[in-house]
Amino acid sequence: MDSKARKAHFLAQSGRKELTPKQQKRLRKKENKLLSGRKRR
């Protein structure tokens, strides 16, 4: 699966298809923070 397909699959899974680029960027930042926090544990 290429990155575009994976991103589309992830968005479809989480029901976030109707987000503006600005919202997507903010969401990605939030998720990155969560992921890095999970890694640190």
PDB file of N, CA, C, O and CB in Angstrom:
ATOM      1  N   MET A   1       0.844  -1.201   0.000  1.00  0.00           N
ATOM      2  CA  MET A   1       0.000   0.000   0.000  1.00  0.00           C
ATOM      3  C   MET A   1       0.885   1.259   0.000  1.00  0.00           C
ATOM      4  O   MET A   1       1.752   1.417   0.859  1.00  0.00           O
ATOM      5  CB  MET A   1      -0.958   0.002   1.239  1.00  0.00           C
ATOM      6  N   ASP A   2       0.656   2.138  -0.961  1.00  0.00           N
ATOM      7  CA  ASP A   2       1.450   3.366  -0.969  1.00  0.00           C
ATOM      8  C   ASP A   2       0.918   4.335   0.087  1.00  0.00           C
ATOM      9  O   ASP A   2      -0.156   4.124   0.649  1.00  0.00           O
ATOM     10  CB  ASP A   2       1.429   4.026  -2.375  1.00  0.00           C
ATOM     11  N   SER A   3       1.671   5.387   0.349  1.00  0.00           N
ATOM     12  CA  SER A   3       1.332   6.288   1.448  1.00  0.00           C
ATOM     13  C   SER A   3      -0.028   6.954   1.226  1.00  0.00           C
ATOM     14  O   SER A   3      -0.777   7.177   2.177  1.00  0.00           O
ATOM     15  CB  SER A   3       2.417   7.354   1.611  1.00  0.00           C
ATOM     16  N   LYS A   4      -0.338   7.267  -0.024  1.00  0.00           N
ATOM     17  CA  LYS A   4      -1.619   7.930  -0.292  1.00  0.00           C
ATOM     18  C   LYS A   4      -2.775   7.004   0.066  1.00  0.00           C
ATOM     19  O   LYS A   4      -3.749   7.428   0.689  1.00  0.00           O
ATOM     20  CB  LYS A   4      -1.715   8.360  -1.775  1.00  0.00           C
ATOM     21  N   ALA A   5      -2.665   5.741  -0.330  1.00  0.00           N
ATOM     22  CA  ALA A   5      -3.720   4.768  -0.038  1.00  0.00           C
ATOM     23  C   ALA A   5      -3.823   4.557   1.473  1.00  0.00           C
ATOM     24  O   ALA A   5      -4.917   4.455   2.027  1.00  0.00           O
ATOM     25  CB  ALA A   5      -3.443   3.417  -0.761  1.00  0.00           C
ATOM     26  N   ARG A   6      -2.673   4.495   2.121  1.00  0.00           N
ATOM     27  CA  ARG A   6      -2.672   4.280   3.568  1.00  0.00           C
ATOM     28  C   ARG A   6      -3.336   5.456   4.274  1.00  0.00           C
ATOM     29  O   ARG A   6      -4.099   5.274   5.222  1.00  0.00           O
ATOM     30  CB  ARG A   6      -1.232   4.083   4.092  1.00  0.00           C
ATOM     31  N   LYS A   7      -3.036   6.673   3.799  1.00  0.00           N
ATOM     32  CA  LYS A   7      -3.627   7.864   4.407  1.00  0.00           C
ATOM     33  C   LYS A   7      -5.136   7.862   4.211  1.00  0.00           C
ATOM     34  O   LYS A   7      -5.894   8.166   5.132  1.00  0.00           O
ATOM     35  CB  LYS A   7      -3.011   9.143   3.811  1.00  0.00           C
ATOM     36  N   ALA A   8      -5.564   7.516   2.996  1.00  0.00           N
ATOM     37  CA  ALA A   8      -6.991   7.472   2.698  1.00  0.00           C
ATOM     38  C   ALA A   8      -7.673   6.432   3.575  1.00  0.00           C
ATOM     39  O   ALA A   8      -8.767   6.663   4.091  1.00  0.00           O
ATOM     40  CB  ALA A   8      -7.230   7.162   1.207  1.00  0.00           C
ATOM     41  N   HIS A   9      -7.020   5.286   3.740  1.00  0.00           N
ATOM     42  CA  HIS A   9      -7.578   4.213   4.567  1.00  0.00           C
ATOM     43  C   HIS A   9      -7.693   4.680   6.015  1.00  0.00           C
ATOM     44  O   HIS A   9      -8.710   4.448   6.669  1.00  0.00           O
ATOM     45  CB  HIS A   9      -6.701   2.935   4.479  1.00  0.00           C
ATOM     46  N   PHE A  10      -6.655   5.335   6.509  1.00  0.00           N
ATOM     47  CA  PHE A  10      -6.651   5.820   7.890  1.00  0.00           C
ATOM     48  C   PHE A  10      -7.753   6.852   8.095  1.00  0.00           C
ATOM     49  O   PHE A  10      -8.465   6.827   9.099  1.00  0.00           O
ATOM     50  CB  PHE A  10      -5.281   6.426   8.251  1.00  0.00           C
ATOM     51  N   LEU A  11      -7.885   7.771   7.117  1.00  0.00           N
ATOM     52  CA  LEU A  11      -8.905   8.803   7.228  1.00  0.00           C
ATOM     53  C   LEU A  11     -10.297   8.182   7.203  1.00  0.00           C
ATOM     54  O   LEU A  11     -11.184   8.586   7.955  1.00  0.00           O
ATOM     55  CB  LEU A  11      -8.758   9.831   6.099  1.00  0.00           C
ATOM     56  N   ALA A  12     -10.476   7.200   6.335  1.00  0.00           N
ATOM     57  CA  ALA A  12     -11.778   6.545   6.244  1.00  0.00           C
ATOM     58  C   ALA A  12     -12.096   5.827   7.546  1.00  0.00           C
ATOM     59  O   ALA A  12     -13.234   5.851   8.014  1.00  0.00           O
ATOM     60  CB  ALA A  12     -11.811   5.558   5.064  1.00  0.00           C
ATOM     61  N   GLN A  13     -11.095   5.192   8.124  1.00  0.00           N
ATOM     62  CA  GLN A  13     -11.280   4.461   9.365  1.00  0.00           C
ATOM     63  C   GLN A  13     -11.731   5.388  10.485  1.00  0.00           C
ATOM     64  O   GLN A  13     -12.655   5.067  11.232  1.00  0.00           O
ATOM     65  CB  GLN A  13      -9.993   3.748   9.756  1.00  0.00           C
ATOM     66  N   SER A  14     -11.082   6.528  10.598  1.00  0.00           N
ATOM     67  CA  SER A  14     -11.376   7.429  11.696  1.00  0.00           C
ATOM     68  C   SER A  14     -12.483   8.421  11.337  1.00  0.00           C
ATOM     69  O   SER A  14     -12.818   9.298  12.133  1.00  0.00           O
ATOM     70  CB  SER A  14     -10.121   8.175  12.102  1.00  0.00           C
ATOM     71  N   GLY A  15     -13.052   8.277  10.131  1.00  0.00           N
ATOM     72  CA  GLY A  15     -14.164   9.132   9.730  1.00  0.00           C
ATOM     73  C   GLY A  15     -13.777  10.592   9.670  1.00  0.00           C
ATOM     74  O   GLY A  15     -14.526  11.445  10.148  1.00  0.00           O
ATOM     75  N   ARG A  16     -12.628  10.905   9.097  1.00  0.00           N
ATOM     76  CA  ARG A  16     -12.165  12.292   9.059  1.00  0.00           C
ATOM     77  C   ARG A  16     -12.010  12.770   7.629  1.00  0.00           C
ATOM     78  O   ARG A  16     -11.105  13.553   7.338  1.00  0.00           O
ATOM     79  CB  ARG A  16     -10.840  12.438   9.807  1.00  0.00           C
ATOM     80  N   LYS A  17     -12.867  12.319   6.733  1.00  0.00           N
ATOM     81  CA  LYS A  17     -12.674  12.661   5.332  1.00  0.00           C
ATOM     82  C   LYS A  17     -12.972  14.139   5.068  1.00  0.00           C
ATOM     83  O   LYS A  17     -12.367  14.743   4.182  1.00  0.00           O
ATOM     84  CB  LYS A  17     -13.558  11.783   4.453  1.00  0.00           C
ATOM     85  N   GLU A  18     -13.908  14.728   5.838  1.00  0.00           N
ATOM     86  CA  GLU A  18     -14.376  16.086   5.525  1.00  0.00           C
ATOM     87  C   GLU A  18     -13.642  17.142   6.341  1.00  0.00           C
ATOM     88  O   GLU A  18     -14.269  18.047   6.891  1.00  0.00           O
ATOM     89  CB  GLU A  18     -15.877  16.198   5.776  1.00  0.00           C
ATOM     90  N   LEU A  19     -12.326  17.036   6.423  1.00  0.00           N
ATOM     91  CA  LEU A  19     -11.564  18.014   7.190  1.00  0.00           C
ATOM     92  C   LEU A  19     -10.824  18.976   6.259  1.00  0.00           C
ATOM     93  O   LEU A  19     -10.323  18.573   5.208  1.00  0.00           O
ATOM     94  CB  LEU A  19     -10.571  17.306   8.124  1.00  0.00           C
ATOM     95  N   THR A  20     -10.762  20.224   6.647  1.00  0.00           N
ATOM     96  CA  THR A  20      -9.967  21.174   5.863  1.00  0.00           C
ATOM     97  C   THR A  20      -8.491  20.905   6.133  1.00  0.00           C
ATOM     98  O   THR A  20      -8.146  20.330   7.165  1.00  0.00           O
ATOM     99  CB  THR A  20     -10.339  22.659   6.214  1.00  0.00           C
ATOM    100  N   PRO A  21      -7.619  21.315   5.217  1.00  0.00           N
ATOM    101  CA  PRO A  21      -6.181  21.098   5.413  1.00  0.00           C
ATOM    102  C   PRO A  21      -5.692  21.652   6.750  1.00  0.00           C
ATOM    103  O   PRO A  21      -4.833  21.056   7.400  1.00  0.00           O
ATOM    104  CB  PRO A  21      -5.395  21.740   4.275  1.00  0.00           C
ATOM    105  N   LYS A  22      -6.245  22.793   7.152  1.00  0.00           N
ATOM    106  CA  LYS A  22      -5.830  23.389   8.420  1.00  0.00           C
ATOM    107  C   LYS A  22      -6.181  22.464   9.580  1.00  0.00           C
ATOM    108  O   LYS A  22      -5.369  22.228  10.475  1.00  0.00           O
ATOM    109  CB  LYS A  22      -6.491  24.768   8.615  1.00  0.00           C
ATOM    110  N   GLN A  23      -7.427  21.938   9.546  1.00  0.00           N
ATOM    111  CA  GLN A  23      -7.842  21.010  10.607  1.00  0.00           C
ATOM    112  C   GLN A  23      -6.990  19.754  10.588  1.00  0.00           C
ATOM    113  O   GLN A  23      -6.602  19.235  11.634  1.00  0.00           O
ATOM    114  CB  GLN A  23      -9.325  20.639  10.457  1.00  0.00           C
ATOM    115  N   GLN A  24      -6.699  19.266   9.372  1.00  0.00           N
ATOM    116  CA  GLN A  24      -5.881  18.055   9.260  1.00  0.00           C
ATOM    117  C   GLN A  24      -4.515  18.278   9.882  1.00  0.00           C
ATOM    118  O   GLN A  24      -3.992  17.411  10.583  1.00  0.00           O
ATOM    119  CB  GLN A  24      -5.731  17.632   7.791  1.00  0.00           C
ATOM    120  N   LYS A  25      -3.936  19.455   9.619  1.00  0.00           N
ATOM    121  CA  LYS A  25      -2.611  19.745  10.159  1.00  0.00           C
ATOM    122  C   LYS A  25      -2.655  19.756  11.681  1.00  0.00           C
ATOM    123  O   LYS A  25      -1.781  19.203  12.348  1.00  0.00           O
ATOM    124  CB  LYS A  25      -2.088  21.094   9.627  1.00  0.00           C
ATOM    125  N   ARG A  26      -3.713  20.409  12.226  1.00  0.00           N
ATOM    126  CA  ARG A  26      -3.848  20.495  13.681  1.00  0.00           C
ATOM    127  C   ARG A  26      -4.025  19.103  14.271  1.00  0.00           C
ATOM    128  O   ARG A  26      -3.450  18.767  15.306  1.00  0.00           O
ATOM    129  CB  ARG A  26      -5.039  21.401  14.071  1.00  0.00           C
ATOM    130  N   LEU A  27      -4.846  18.294  13.577  1.00  0.00           N
ATOM    131  CA  LEU A  27      -5.110  16.936  14.053  1.00  0.00           C
ATOM    132  C   LEU A  27      -3.834  16.114  14.040  1.00  0.00           C
ATOM    133  O   LEU A  27      -3.547  15.370  14.978  1.00  0.00           O
ATOM    134  CB  LEU A  27      -6.188  16.258  13.196  1.00  0.00           C
ATOM    135  N   ARG A  28      -3.068  16.256  12.958  1.00  0.00           N
ATOM    136  CA  ARG A  28      -1.838  15.485  12.841  1.00  0.00           C
ATOM    137  C   ARG A  28      -0.874  15.856  13.965  1.00  0.00           C
ATOM    138  O   ARG A  28      -0.195  14.993  14.521  1.00  0.00           O
ATOM    139  CB  ARG A  28      -1.180  15.719  11.467  1.00  0.00           C
ATOM    140  N   LYS A  29      -0.820  17.149  14.295  1.00  0.00           N
ATOM    141  CA  LYS A  29       0.046  17.602  15.387  1.00  0.00           C
ATOM    142  C   LYS A  29      -0.376  16.935  16.691  1.00  0.00           C
ATOM    143  O   LYS A  29       0.458  16.451  17.456  1.00  0.00           O
ATOM    144  CB  LYS A  29      -0.001  19.146  15.526  1.00  0.00           C
ATOM    145  N   LYS A  30      -1.697  16.919  16.933  1.00  0.00           N
ATOM    146  CA  LYS A  30      -2.220  16.321  18.161  1.00  0.00           C
ATOM    147  C   LYS A  30      -1.878  14.839  18.207  1.00  0.00           C
ATOM    148  O   LYS A  30      -1.460  14.313  19.239  1.00  0.00           O
ATOM    149  CB  LYS A  30      -3.747  16.524  18.261  1.00  0.00           C
ATOM    150  N   GLU A  31      -2.062  14.174  17.066  1.00  0.00           N
ATOM    151  CA  GLU A  31      -1.803  12.730  17.029  1.00  0.00           C
ATOM    152  C   GLU A  31      -0.317  12.445  17.207  1.00  0.00           C
ATOM    153  O   GLU A  31       0.060  11.486  17.880  1.00  0.00           O
ATOM    154  CB  GLU A  31      -2.303  12.124  15.703  1.00  0.00           C
ATOM    155  N   ASN A  32       0.527  13.281  16.603  1.00  0.00           N
ATOM    156  CA  ASN A  32       1.974  13.096  16.761  1.00  0.00           C
ATOM    157  C   ASN A  32       2.367  13.222  18.225  1.00  0.00           C
ATOM    158  O   ASN A  32       3.212  12.480  18.725  1.00  0.00           O
ATOM    159  CB  ASN A  32       2.753  14.120  15.911  1.00  0.00           C
ATOM    160  N   LYS A  33       1.730  14.188  18.909  1.00  0.00           N
ATOM    161  CA  LYS A  33       2.021  14.379  20.328  1.00  0.00           C
ATOM    162  C   LYS A  33       1.634  13.122  21.109  1.00  0.00           C
ATOM    163  O   LYS A  33       2.377  12.659  21.974  1.00  0.00           O
ATOM    164  CB  LYS A  33       1.270  15.619  20.882  1.00  0.00           C
ATOM    165  N   LEU A  34       0.453  12.581  20.785  1.00  0.00           N
ATOM    166  CA  LEU A  34      -0.010  11.371  21.470  1.00  0.00           C
ATOM    167  C   LEU A  34       0.941  10.208  21.198  1.00  0.00           C
ATOM    168  O   LEU A  34       1.303   9.454  22.101  1.00  0.00           O
ATOM    169  CB  LEU A  34      -1.442  11.006  21.022  1.00  0.00           C
ATOM    170  N   LEU A  35       1.339  10.082  19.923  1.00  0.00           N
ATOM    171  CA  LEU A  35       2.211   8.970  19.545  1.00  0.00           C
ATOM    172  C   LEU A  35       3.559   9.073  20.241  1.00  0.00           C
ATOM    173  O   LEU A  35       4.078   8.082  20.754  1.00  0.00           O
ATOM    174  CB  LEU A  35       2.406   8.932  18.028  1.00  0.00           C
ATOM    175  N   SER A  36       4.127  10.281  20.259  1.00  0.00           N
ATOM    176  CA  SER A  36       5.435  10.448  20.891  1.00  0.00           C
ATOM    177  C   SER A  36       5.321  10.198  22.389  1.00  0.00           C
ATOM    178  O   SER A  36       6.239   9.652  23.002  1.00  0.00           O
ATOM    179  CB  SER A  36       6.003  11.861  20.620  1.00  0.00           C
ATOM    180  N   GLY A  37       4.199  10.596  22.977  1.00  0.00           N
ATOM    181  CA  GLY A  37       3.995  10.356  24.404  1.00  0.00           C
ATOM    182  C   GLY A  37       3.909   8.869  24.689  1.00  0.00           C
ATOM    183  O   GLY A  37       4.417   8.385  25.701  1.00  0.00           O
ATOM    184  N   ARG A  38       3.255   8.144  23.779  1.00  0.00           N
ATOM    185  CA  ARG A  38       3.108   6.699  23.961  1.00  0.00           C
ATOM    186  C   ARG A  38       4.477   6.023  23.854  1.00  0.00           C
ATOM    187  O   ARG A  38       4.784   5.077  24.580  1.00  0.00           O
ATOM    188  CB  ARG A  38       2.123   6.108  22.912  1.00  0.00           C
ATOM    189  N   LYS A  39       5.301   6.546  22.911  1.00  0.00           N
ATOM    190  CA  LYS A  39       6.624   5.952  22.705  1.00  0.00           C
ATOM    191  C   LYS A  39       7.512   6.148  23.933  1.00  0.00           C
ATOM    192  O   LYS A  39       8.302   5.277  24.298  1.00  0.00           O
ATOM    193  CB  LYS A  39       7.298   6.562  21.465  1.00  0.00           C
ATOM    194  N   ARG A  40       7.359   7.322  24.564  1.00  0.00           N
ATOM    195  CA  ARG A  40       8.244   7.664  25.671  1.00  0.00           C
ATOM    196  C   ARG A  40       8.061   6.717  26.856  1.00  0.00           C
ATOM    197  O   ARG A  40       9.014   6.424  27.578  1.00  0.00           O
ATOM    198  CB  ARG A  40       7.999   9.100  26.111  1.00  0.00           C
ATOM    199  N   ARG A  41       6.838   6.245  27.049  1.00  0.00           N
ATOM    200  CA  ARG A  41       6.546   5.398  28.208  1.00  0.00           C
ATOM    201  C   ARG A  41       7.401   4.161  28.241  1.00  0.00           C
ATOM    202  O   ARG A  41       7.274   3.347  29.156  1.00  0.00           O
ATOM    203  CB  ARG A  41       5.098   5.002  28.215  1.00  0.00           C
TER     204      ARG A  41
END
